[in-house]
Amino acid sequence: MTTLYSDGGAGPRIHALVIGVGHYPHCVAYPPGTPESRLAADITPLTTAPSSALAVNRWLLDNLRDDPYVPLGSVETLISGPAPIVVPTPSGGTTVDPATFGNAREAVHRWRGRCDTDEDNVALFFFCGHGWERGDQTLLLEDLGRHPGDFFAGAVNFRRTYLGMRDCRARTQLYFIDACRELPLELLEIAADESRPLLTVRNPLEPPGRPLDAPVFHATTPGLRAYGPPGEPTPFTEAVLDVLGGRGAHQPRWGSWEIHTDRIAPSVRRMMQWNGVADQRPTAEGVTISSRFRTLPGPPAVPFRLSCAPAEALYSARLSLTALDDPANGRVREPRGEPWQNEVPAGNYQVRAEFPPAAYQDVCLYPAFLPPVVDEVIPVEPA
Amino acid sequence: MPLVYVHGIGNREERRAYDVANRTRDRFFRRFLPVPVVGHTEIRSPYWGEHGGVLRWKHASLPAAGLESLGAGGDFEAGIARLAAVPGAATGTLLTGTARNSMRDAVDLLFTVIDADSLDDTAADAVIAAAGALVEYCDQRERLAPAGPDRYPWLAGIKDDADLIDQLLSLAAAGGDDPEPDRESLGGRHRRYGRLRLLLRGGADRLRRAAGLPVETSIAAVRTLTGRPVSDLAGDVLTYLARRGTPDEPGPIVRAVLTDLREAAAEAGPDRPLVVVAHSMGGNIMYDLLTHFAPDLPVHTLVTVGSQVALFEELKLFRGSDPALPGPDLARIPRPAGLSRWINVVDRADLLGYRAGGVFDGVEDYVYPTSALWAHSAYFRQPHFYARLGRRL
């Protein structure tokens, strides 16, 4: 296991465990002629998974260390790539341990121990790599297929691992699973789910006995795939980081922009739509009672796209945005054929569409620009 | 060329399978037959099943009435049950064993065991594309390598049918199994032929599971195959013979087939001659039309497949049959006058298919070289059948 960051300060902390698996060396040469071998043959190397894990680590270190609400307490990470992964740290480069089952079990126990120190701690679990779902979500680690007689030794049963965290004292637990949820045909040819949990489940039928906010955010819907571009973070990871960075914020009280757990899933879904991911719909499950995850230092930036109806009105529309609480700070877009895309701090704005005489009637609106995004069409009438 | 397909016995339009089989067969025709034959015109398939035999007590006279409840597609399941008796079926190596003897037969069997009733247009397109690619692959290997282990060197490493299917599909993908090189899938390789793979694996798995059925169930399933179609055959044949009518007052089956034939003939011309493919009883009907009901109908090529034309002639069941033949002056019956070419396809293993060359003059008997137990019902499921037919047209 590799601890990228540890802050032993007093009070609640966010403790993260980040796993990215892009290297499955034992699947390449798995003995043929069995359902397991056919499963192994489909397990290709992933470059998007290590990239995603690195992006999450970087984001945590850059954004949460000094968070005024609950600062970052620790980052534990395991990443498997074809070569050892080196992460830059203030003290120099740290070589990250690979995501094998043994390392993952050790890392989960350390992470759980840290989370267990304070009930106001936040546990954050992130996984990116290959996965399946046969009733339970399976997360595939580097040593999948290492033992020909025990193919699933490197397969994690996520549901039972999740249940193993129920008696952890941290009341807020966030799980991000960036993996496929398909059910390969070959899994049905294997008698039982052979994946194993990383934690022991105690009293699985007993309710937690206290309010527990432990949503699981999946990159895709059951039975479907998740994707990522080679060498870059997945669209789900990008959307999650955008949402935790501010796109998932709202204002439960004046002057305070906060990220709450119940806003994460719809915001991630909206961000993926906004980014043009049409064939992958993220979902969420698990107990959610809307806990605050963090408080932002100020209003978050809101991406917007403004168009006109009819669209050809854009060719003659001079568009402007003026913050109602800061009239001196306006933005203008001169006439062009495509929609106006940019971002502004969240807030209330005056939106104007002005046209040359005899083209269209001028329009003035006063909408709120709120996260995650604004995508609006200004209706205009002929002059 | 206008193309007309005349179906055999036991086809009933209310069966969804009939419609699906029609569309799949048309796709095979368009993929494998020369463009001048299938062209861009409609492939006509006159439907005469509604005028065939109707069993008023719905097969109550059969000893195995009710056996259709064995599966949604009774005939298909029964066919699977027959195949399941073949060595290797229970262990999931029937296809692999077949491939070691004949890759072409393995490819044909692979596409035969698909549950064709479940094919929608997208799946049917994928089936036809893969079938075409595999036929070309077999052609290429036979050109490049002598028979023996060098022809399919990868076959030695194949352990079971599931591996064989993956290997064949990867060959069918023609060098590009990953349809999305610009993104990685977090659940394993994204197979270009994912859905087709499920279809083929589904067929192979049913074969394997059927081999594990209790003996009584398998026997019952086989009886479904040997019982129901035979009664359909008898019903349709007897009904046709009794009600075919006369040239002046043709019966409903003759009218139905002749209407489409006349329309197709009207589209035909010197450069667009009419081709008719007739299966089983459809061949007998076609012969009766060309020799009695419409001897003026110009048909360039008739392909009879798994038909009993020669048997019917031996029994003198056609309207135009001459009881004096064969005689001292004429040992064999001449090809119908309006017919320029006649190809008769028969599989040695097809109990309902008969050679024609012994009875007729001017017919090319083509013995389809499989020994497949599933022969009679499966000509039109096998890619190599179409490929060979295409070459002869």
Boltz contact constraints between the chains, C-beta under 6 A:
constraints:
  - contact:
      token1: [A, 32]
      token2: [B, 159]
      max_distance: 6.0
  - contact:
      token1: [A, 33]
      token2: [B, 159]
      max_distance: 6.0
  - contact:
      token1: [A, 33]
      token2: [B, 160]
      max_distance: 6.0
  - contact:
      token1: [A, 42]
      token2: [B, 188]
      max_distance: 6.0
  - contact:
      token1: [A, 42]
      token2: [B, 189]
      max_distance: 6.0
  - contact:
      token1: [A, 43]
      token2: [B, 188]
      max_distance: 6.0
  - contact:
      token1: [A, 44]
      token2: [B, 189]
      max_distance: 6.0
  - contact:
      token1: [A, 46]
      token2: [B, 184]
      max_distance: 6.0
  - contact:
      token1: [A, 48]
      token2: [B, 184]
      max_distance: 6.0
  - contact:
      token1: [A, 130]
      token2: [B, 186]
      max_distance: 6.0
  - contact:
      token1: [A, 179]
      token2: [B, 186]
      max_distance: 6.0
  - contact:
      token1: [A, 180]
      token2: [B, 186]
      max_distance: 6.0
  - contact:
      token1: [A, 180]
      token2: [B, 187]
      max_distance: 6.0
  - contact:
      token1: [A, 182]
      token2: [B, 187]
      max_distance: 6.0
  - contact:
      token1: [A, 185]
      token2: [B, 201]
      max_distance: 6.0
  - contact:
      token1: [A, 225]
      token2: [B, 185]
      max_distance: 6.0
  - contact:
      token1: [A, 225]
      token2: [B, 187]
      max_distance: 6.0
  - contact:
      token1: [A, 226]
      token2: [B, 186]
      max_distance: 6.0
  - contact:
      token1: [A, 227]
      token2: [B, 183]
      max_distance: 6.0
  - contact:
      token1: [A, 227]
      token2: [B, 185]
      max_distance: 6.0
  - contact:
      token1: [A, 228]
      token2: [B, 184]
      max_distance: 6.0
  - contact:
      token1: [A, 229]
      token2: [B, 183]
      max_distance: 6.0
  - contact:
      token1: [A, 230]
      token2: [B, 184]
      max_distance: 6.0
